[in-house]
Amino acid sequence: MSAKTVLPAVAMTAVSMVLTLAVVVMWLGTAVPWPVAVVVGLGIDGGWLATLAYERRLAAQGDHNRAVTAVGWSFGILAAGVLVAHALTAEHSAGAWLAVAWLPIAAKALWLVHGLWERTALTPVALDAIRGIQQEARDEAAVARARLRAEAATEETRLTAVTQAGARVARVQARTAQTLSSAWSTLETARAGEDTGRALTSVTARVTPGVTPRWELPVWGPSEPLAARSLEAAPALTDEALDVLVDEIRNSETPALSYREMASRFRAAGHSASEVRLRAAWKRVA
């Protein structure tokens, strides 16, 4: 894996050193003897290569030295400067020489990339562990998505069923209301009829001389259930209060009610008293 980054850096370094040496020999060869030009070119390449080797040694030990790095970049900038100066002073192909003047800097940048790769490189065991963790996370995410989709489908089915059941209940209630309305209309018609009303009154009302109560329609609508009453929990009535209640119920109609009717209305009103006390109160007021 390291060959992917080290080979381009080595190749770029070799090309840069050869190019720098050739440029120095061609550029300075006309002014100084060529051996001197070769020494100058080798000095630039040697310094560049020496600092690079020292940087690689420090990197292998997990260390870093800013001074060595600065010297290495200085040699790279010097080599690039020599190439740029030669390109600017060349009479022929100045553009071509200027186009390759960046090679020393590029070689230095490639070694920087290779060093970053080495500092972040992981062993195959660690890479396998990371891949396993990533695959596990993908599996959990896929399972969670499938669970959410299944729950959403289930909820949609439930809501559809509830909606359909509600619609059926509404239709049944509508039909029931229509039937009750029809029955109520029939009862109202029967109540409004003169002959029918008299017949219903004669069979539904108590026969009382001089009184002909009107037959009323049954209650149709919401009703509130009576709260359950507890005879044990209700407070016992005193004799005076019991006498007052019995007298009021007995004289609520004319003629006065019998004991049986009074007792029935007394208990229907929610009052409580033993049969012995109720009969004694009746005797006192009657």
C-alpha positions as CSV (number, residue, x, y, z in Angstrom):
1,M,0.0,0.0,0.0
2,S,2.9,2.4,0.7
3,A,4.1,2.0,-2.9
4,K,1.1,4.0,-4.0
5,T,2.5,7.1,-2.5
6,V,6.3,6.5,-2.2
7,L,6.9,5.5,-5.9
8,P,5.5,8.8,-7.3
9,A,7.5,10.7,-4.8
10,V,10.8,8.8,-5.6
11,A,10.1,9.3,-9.4
12,M,9.4,13.0,-9.0
13,T,12.5,13.4,-6.8
14,A,14.8,11.7,-9.4
15,V,13.4,13.7,-12.3
16,S,13.8,16.9,-10.3
17,M,17.4,16.2,-9.3
18,V,18.4,15.3,-12.9
19,L,16.7,18.3,-14.2
20,T,18.3,20.6,-11.6
21,L,21.8,19.2,-12.3
22,A,21.3,19.6,-16.1
23,V,20.0,23.2,-15.8
24,V,22.9,24.2,-13.5
25,V,25.5,22.7,-15.8
26,M,24.0,24.3,-18.9
27,W,23.4,27.7,-17.2
28,L,26.7,28.0,-15.3
29,G,28.8,26.0,-17.8
30,T,29.3,29.1,-19.9
31,A,30.5,31.2,-17.0
32,V,32.5,28.7,-14.9
33,P,34.3,25.4,-15.8
34,W,31.8,22.6,-16.1
35,P,33.2,20.6,-13.2
36,V,32.4,23.6,-11.0
37,A,28.9,23.7,-12.4
38,V,28.5,19.9,-11.7
39,V,29.6,20.4,-8.1
40,V,27.1,23.2,-7.7
41,G,24.3,21.1,-9.1
42,L,25.2,18.1,-7.0
43,G,25.4,20.4,-3.9
44,I,21.9,21.5,-4.5
45,D,20.6,18.0,-5.1
46,G,22.7,16.6,-2.3
47,G,21.4,19.0,0.2
48,W,17.9,18.4,-1.0
49,L,18.4,14.6,-0.7
50,A,20.2,14.7,2.6
51,T,17.5,16.7,4.3
52,L,14.9,14.4,2.8
53,A,16.7,11.3,4.1
54,Y,16.9,12.9,7.6
55,E,13.2,13.8,7.5
56,R,12.4,10.2,6.6
57,R,14.5,8.9,9.4
58,L,12.7,11.1,12.0
59,A,9.3,10.1,10.5
60,A,10.2,6.4,10.9
61,Q,11.0,7.1,14.6
62,G,7.7,9.0,15.0
63,D,9.5,12.3,15.5
64,H,9.6,15.6,13.7
65,N,12.0,18.5,13.4
66,R,10.9,21.9,12.1
67,A,14.4,23.1,11.4
68,V,15.2,20.1,9.2
69,T,11.9,20.6,7.4
70,A,12.6,24.2,6.8
71,V,16.1,23.4,5.4
72,G,14.6,20.8,3.1
73,W,12.0,23.2,1.8
74,S,14.7,25.8,1.3
75,F,16.7,23.4,-0.9
76,G,13.5,22.7,-2.8
77,I,12.7,26.4,-3.3
78,L,16.4,27.0,-4.4
79,A,16.2,24.3,-7.0
80,A,12.9,25.7,-8.3
81,G,14.4,29.1,-8.3
82,V,17.4,27.9,-10.4
83,L,14.9,26.4,-12.9
84,V,12.8,29.6,-13.0
85,A,15.9,31.8,-13.5
86,H,17.2,29.6,-16.3
87,A,13.8,29.7,-18.0
88,L,13.6,33.4,-17.8
89,T,17.2,33.9,-19.2
90,A,16.9,31.1,-21.9
91,E,16.8,32.4,-25.4
92,H,14.9,29.3,-26.7
93,S,12.1,27.3,-25.2
94,A,11.7,29.6,-22.2
95,G,8.1,28.5,-21.8
96,A,9.0,24.8,-21.7
97,W,11.7,25.4,-19.1
98,L,9.3,27.5,-17.0
99,A,6.7,24.7,-17.3
100,V,9.0,22.2,-15.5
101,A,10.3,24.6,-12.9
102,W,7.7,23.4,-10.4
103,L,9.1,19.8,-10.2
104,P,11.3,20.3,-7.1
105,I,8.3,21.7,-5.2
106,A,6.1,19.0,-6.5
107,A,8.5,16.3,-5.4
108,K,8.7,17.9,-1.9
109,A,4.8,18.0,-1.7
110,L,4.6,14.3,-2.7
111,W,7.0,13.4,0.1
112,L,4.7,15.4,2.4
113,V,1.7,13.4,1.2
114,H,3.6,10.2,1.8
115,G,4.4,11.2,5.3
116,L,0.8,12.0,6.0
117,W,-0.2,8.6,4.7
118,E,2.3,6.9,7.0
119,R,1.0,8.8,10.0
120,T,-2.6,7.8,9.3
121,A,-1.9,4.3,8.0
122,L,-3.7,1.4,9.9
123,T,-2.9,-2.3,10.1
124,P,-5.1,-4.8,8.3
125,V,-6.5,-5.9,11.6
126,A,-7.7,-2.4,12.4
127,L,-9.1,-1.9,8.9
128,D,-11.0,-5.2,9.2
129,A,-12.4,-4.1,12.6
130,I,-13.4,-0.7,11.1
131,R,-15.1,-2.5,8.2
132,G,-16.9,-4.8,10.6
133,I,-18.2,-1.8,12.7
134,Q,-19.3,0.0,9.5
135,Q,-21.1,-3.1,8.3
136,E,-22.8,-3.6,11.6
137,A,-23.9,0.0,11.6
138,R,-25.4,-0.4,8.1
139,D,-27.1,-3.6,9.2
140,E,-28.7,-1.9,12.2
141,A,-29.8,1.0,10.1
142,A,-31.4,-1.3,7.5
143,V,-33.2,-3.3,10.3
144,A,-34.4,0.0,11.9
145,R,-35.7,1.2,8.5
146,A,-37.5,-2.1,7.9
147,R,-39.0,-2.0,11.4
148,L,-40.2,1.6,10.9
149,R,-41.7,0.7,7.5
150,A,-43.5,-2.3,9.0
151,E,-44.8,-0.3,11.9
152,A,-46.0,2.4,9.5
153,A,-47.8,-0.2,7.4
154,T,-49.4,-1.8,10.5
155,E,-50.6,1.6,11.7
156,E,-52.0,2.4,8.3
157,T,-53.9,-0.9,8.3
158,R,-55.2,-0.3,11.8
159,L,-56.4,3.2,11.0
160,T,-58.1,2.0,7.8
161,A,-59.9,-0.7,9.8
162,V,-60.9,1.8,12.5
163,T,-62.1,4.2,9.9
164,Q,-64.2,1.5,8.1
165,A,-65.6,0.4,11.5
166,G,-66.5,4.0,12.4
167,A,-68.2,4.4,9.0
168,R,-70.3,1.3,9.6
169,V,-71.3,2.5,13.0
170,A,-72.3,5.8,11.6
171,R,-74.4,4.2,8.9
172,V,-76.1,2.0,11.6
173,Q,-76.7,5.0,13.8
174,A,-78.1,6.9,10.8
175,R,-80.5,4.1,10.0
176,T,-81.5,3.8,13.7
177,A,-82.2,7.5,13.9
178,Q,-84.3,7.3,10.7
179,T,-86.3,4.5,12.2
180,L,-86.8,6.3,15.5
181,S,-87.8,9.4,13.6
182,S,-90.4,7.5,11.7
183,A,-91.7,5.9,14.9
184,W,-91.8,9.3,16.6
185,S,-93.7,10.7,13.7
186,T,-96.2,7.9,13.9
187,L,-96.6,8.5,17.6
188,E,-97.1,12.2,17.1
189,T,-99.8,11.5,14.5
190,A,-101.5,9.1,16.8
191,R,-101.3,11.6,19.6
192,A,-102.7,14.4,17.5
193,G,-105.7,12.3,16.3
194,E,-108.8,13.1,18.4
195,D,-110.3,9.6,18.6
196,T,-106.9,8.0,19.0
197,G,-105.9,10.5,21.7
198,R,-109.0,9.8,23.7
199,A,-108.5,6.0,23.4
200,L,-104.9,6.2,24.5
201,T,-105.8,8.5,27.4
202,S,-108.5,6.1,28.6
203,V,-106.0,3.2,28.8
204,T,-103.0,5.1,30.1
205,A,-104.3,7.4,32.7
206,R,-105.9,6.7,36.1
207,V,-109.6,7.2,36.0
208,T,-110.4,10.3,38.2
209,P,-113.7,12.0,38.3
210,G,-113.6,15.3,36.5
211,V,-109.9,14.9,35.3
212,T,-108.8,13.8,31.9
213,P,-105.0,14.0,31.7
214,R,-103.4,14.4,28.3
215,W,-101.4,11.5,27.1
216,E,-97.7,12.6,26.7
217,L,-95.2,11.3,24.2
218,P,-92.3,9.2,25.6
219,V,-89.0,11.0,26.1
220,W,-86.7,10.6,23.1
221,G,-83.2,11.9,23.6
222,P,-80.2,11.7,25.8
223,S,-80.9,11.1,29.5
224,E,-78.6,11.2,32.5
225,P,-78.6,8.0,34.7
226,L,-79.5,8.6,38.3
227,A,-76.7,8.2,40.7
228,A,-76.8,5.1,42.7
229,R,-78.2,5.7,46.1
230,S,-77.1,3.8,49.2
231,L,-79.7,3.2,51.9
232,E,-76.9,2.7,54.4
233,A,-75.1,5.8,53.4
234,A,-78.2,8.1,53.4
235,P,-78.8,9.9,56.7
236,A,-81.8,8.7,58.7
237,L,-84.8,11.1,58.7
238,T,-86.1,12.3,62.0
239,D,-89.8,11.7,62.8
240,E,-90.7,15.3,62.3
241,A,-89.0,15.4,58.8
242,L,-90.5,12.1,57.9
243,D,-94.0,13.3,58.9
244,V,-93.6,16.4,56.7
245,L,-92.5,14.4,53.7
246,V,-95.3,11.9,54.1
247,D,-97.9,14.7,54.5
248,E,-96.6,16.5,51.4
249,I,-96.6,13.4,49.2
250,R,-100.1,12.3,50.6
251,N,-101.7,15.6,49.8
252,S,-99.9,16.2,46.4
253,E,-103.1,15.1,44.6
254,T,-106.8,15.3,45.2
255,P,-108.2,13.1,46.6
256,A,-105.3,12.2,48.9
257,L,-103.1,9.3,48.0
258,S,-103.4,5.9,49.6
259,Y,-100.6,4.5,51.7
260,R,-99.3,2.3,48.9
261,E,-99.1,5.1,46.4
262,M,-97.5,7.4,48.9
263,A,-94.9,4.8,49.9
264,S,-94.1,4.1,46.2
265,R,-93.6,7.9,45.5
266,F,-91.7,8.3,48.7
267,R,-89.1,5.7,47.7
268,A,-89.1,6.8,44.0
269,A,-88.1,10.3,45.2
270,G,-84.9,8.7,46.8
271,H,-85.9,8.9,50.4
272,S,-85.3,5.9,52.7
273,A,-87.1,4.8,55.8
274,S,-88.1,1.5,57.3
275,E,-91.6,0.2,56.6
276,V,-92.4,0.4,60.3
277,R,-91.5,4.1,60.6
278,L,-93.1,5.0,57.3
279,R,-96.4,3.4,58.4
280,A,-96.2,5.1,61.8
281,A,-95.7,8.5,60.1
282,W,-98.7,7.7,57.8
283,K,-100.9,7.1,60.9
284,R,-99.7,10.3,62.6
285,V,-100.5,12.5,59.6
286,A,-103.6,10.7,58.5
